[in-house]
Amino acid sequence: MPVTPEEVRAAYRLILGREPENEAVVAAHASGARDLAALRATFLNAPEFCQANAREILRFTTGWAATRKHGPVETECSPEDLARLFAHVRRVWSRLGEVEPHFSVVSHAAYKPERIAETMPAFLATGRAEAEMLAAELAGHGFRTTGWSHGVELGCGVGRVTRHLAGFAERVTGLDVSAPHLELARAHLAAEGVGNVTLARIEDPAGLVLPACDLLYSRIVLQHNPPPVMLFLLRRMLAALRPGGVAVFQLPVFLEGYRFVLAEYLAGMDAIDDQELHALPQAAVFGAIAEAGCRVLACYRDNSLARITQLSNRFVLYRPAASP
């Protein structure tokens, strides 16, 4: 529904606490916002609003973080149960890859199958934006953004980020559990003329070894796996990182009201047939990092989850070069 000039003026008054500069900016916002939700998002993301309200926002989030409590979260299991969990994740995501592959990657209604033909450019732009953020992040830590020997993306989906990671390294390996997603990724990479990417399906945890790499990336992937699978994959990821290599990944470390008791989950697992959201306690993440001998360069809250009571962190790690 179109936005009216009066609604734009109301946004200025209620969100920014002032009158608009002139009628030209009112007209620009009214014509540029597709609906009220888009207008509200524009104003709430404005630096002016964030700067004026930063103290109150930080006071709330800090207070919440300091008082949050975990429910029980089991992160270890037997090889047999791990195989059952893996098979479940593979089944669910293979089905999603068949019925709504793009929406399963970026869960926005615009990327549902009935609309993806018209929204594909916007969908692919999200992959470019992720790659640009990764490049800025690497540069900010003093690392190169091109010329890596081998990059690995865990959970490459339909290749929206993989296509751009191809420019970071001489060769790239994209891994996923879903064959339908990988087929779409192959088609996308071929259409883009990308020739230095190899795609492979993760079949089974038994004996799984990720290819050695010096650049590793994963986002909005680990969170869809039960904690024992998440921790298993994280350990395999870090084991694959070569000395001098960098890993950048995201996962939720706290979800309000969340619990994971393996026996309870296994009892109802077969009835689950859609995306799931899981968390791996940050202590377990730091434990895996220490086990792998990696160094944490950064750990900060990211925007992968929408709710303030869901804490998703982004990690930037470095494996020190071997001593001479």
ABEGO torsion letter per residue (X at the ends): XBBBAAAAAAAAAAAAGBBBABAAAAAAAAAABABAAAAAAAAAABAAAAAAAAAAAAAAAAAAAAABBBBBBBABBBAAAAAAAAAAAAAAAAAAAAABAAAAABBBAAABAAAAAAAAAAAAAAAAAAAAAAAAAAAAAGBBABGBABBBBBGAEAGAAAAAAAAABABBBBBBABAAAAAAAAAAAAAAGBAABBBBBBABABGBBBBBBABBBBBGAAAABBAAAAAAAAAAAAAABBBGBBBBBBBBABBBGBBBBAAAAAAAAAABABBBBBBBBAAAAAAAAAAAGBBBABBBBBAABABAABBBBBBBBBBBBBBX
